[in-house]
Amino acid sequence: MGGTPTTKPDPIMVGGDLSKMLSDDKKAEEEAIALYKSYIKLASDANDPVSRLLFEEVLGEEEKHHDTFTKLLEK
């Protein structure tokens, strides 16, 4: 398409014991939650309810993932 990427992906955390992997996954979900909350605010500020609703739906899924990893770490 002729474009140039403007971002560099974060490194992927691989390996370790189960507790470390779950901890890494929980941290990634926390970062995603913060990101989607900022997107929701941007969409709201831009008076874009369609995007806001989409981001809220995805945020709900990320929060479920976070809850799952949190519960697994408590076991």
N, C-alpha and C positions, 0 to 999 in steps of 0.2 A: 504494500500500500504506500510505500515511499516514506513512511514516518520513522522517527527515531524514538526508541523507548526513553521515557523521562524518569523512570525509577529503576532501582536495582533491587531485586528480590532479597529478602532476608535469608540468612543461611537456614537450612533445614537441620533440625536437631535429630540425630540418629543414634540409636543404641542406648546402652546403659541398662540398669535394672528396671523392673516394672514400675517401681515407685518413681524413679527419675523420669521415665517416659510419660507417666500420668501427670507428673508435676509440670513437665514441659508443655504438655497438651493443655493443661489448665491455664498456664500462663498465656499461651497463644490465644485461647478463648477470651481471656481478660483483655488482651490487646484488640481482638476483633470487636468485642463489646464496646470498648471505648471508641473505636473507629466508626462503628455504625451509629453510635449516639451522636457523634459529630456530624455524620452525613444527615441524620434526621434533623438536626438543628439547621444545617445549611438548606435543606429542602424546605423546611418550614419558613425560614427567613426569605427564601426565594418564592414563597407562595406556590410551591409545587407539591400539592397533596398526593398526587399519584406516586411520585418518587418517595415521599415521606412514608406512605403506607407500605410500599415495597420494602424499604429499609427497616421499618418497624417489624415486619413479618420475619425478615432475615435475623434481626436482633433477637427475636423470640426464640428462634432455633439455636442461636449461639448461646443464649442464656441456659437453654436446656442442656446443651453440650457441657457447659461449665458446671452445672449442677451434677451431671453424671460423673465427671472427673473428680469433683469435690467429694461425692459420696464414695467413689472407689478408693480415694486416698484415705478416707476415714476408716476403712476396713482393715 
